[in-house]
Each structure stands twice: as structure tokens, then as C-alpha cells.
């Protein structure tokens, strides 16, 4: 009967706290990962809402690039003529 008491005492003073510590060390990172995953999901939803204007902005950028290319061509041809005079 005395060995049962010793076994129960060891179980409750050593094994149970060790198991609880290991469970706590496992669940804590899982909960942190869950929080980070929710934050990532919220930010992705916000980001996709801001991407709606991208096609219009790309069209504007395309027009600006065409204007800059035309201006650069005019500048280069003018600079070439100046270089021929000297």
C-alpha cells in the first residue's frame, strides 16, 4: 500500500507538472501562429482592395512612357543636329 502512495505522489509531483509544461510549451506557439495568420489574412484582404485601381494606373503609366519616349527621341535628334554643327 505504501508503494501506491509513493507512485501516486511521484505521478502528481513529477509527471503531471512535466506534461502540463510540455503542453503549455506546445500550445503557446500554436496560438501565436494563429494570431499571426489572422493578421496576415486581414492585411491581404486590405491589400487586394487597393489593387482595384491598378489597371487604370497602368494605362496612365503607359501613356506617360509613350510621351517621354517621344520627347526623348526629339531631344536626341536635336542633340544630334547640334553635334553635327560643331
N, C-alpha and C positions, 0 to 999 in steps of 0.2 A: 504494500500500500504506500510505503514511503517513496518508492521509485516512481509511482504515478504522480505524486505531488512534485517531485523533483522534475520529472518530464514536463508536467504542465507549467511549472514555474519557468523552465528554460523556454518552453514554447511561447509563453506570454511576454517574457522579458527579453528574448533574443530574436526569435524567428518572426513574430508579428511586427515588431518595430522595423526589422530589416525589410520585410515585404512591403510595409507601408512606405518606407523611404524609397524603395525601388519604384513603386507605383507612382509616387509623387514626382520622382525624377523623370519618369516617362511621360506622365500626363502634362506636366508644365510646358515642355517644348511643343507638344501637340496643340495645346491651347494657344500658344504664341503663334504657331504656324497658321492656325485657323484665323486668328486676328489679322495677320499679315495678308493672308489670301483674300479676306473680305475687303481690306483696304485696297489691294491690287484690283479687285473686281470693280469697286466703286470708282477708282481712277480711270480704269479702262472705259467704263460707261461714260464718264465725263469726257474723256478724250475722243471717243467716237462721235459724240455730239458736236465737237468742234471741227470735225473733218468734213462736215456737210458743205462748207464754203470752199473747199479745196479746188473743185473743178473750175469755178468762176475765177479764182485767184490764179490758177494755172493759165487760163485763157488770157488774162491781163498780162501775166508774165511773158507769155508767148508774143503778144503784140509789142511789148516793150523791147524784147530781144530783137524783133524784126526792125524796129525803129533804130535801135542802137547799131545794128549791123549796117543799115543803110547810111547812117551818119558816119560810121567808121569807114565805110567804102568811099564816101565823099571826101572825108578828111585825107584818106590815103591817096586818092587820086590828086587832090590839091597839093599835098606834100610832094608827090612825085613830080608835078609840074614845076614847083618851086625848086626842087633839086635839079631839074633839067636846065633851069635858067642860070644856075651858078656853076 
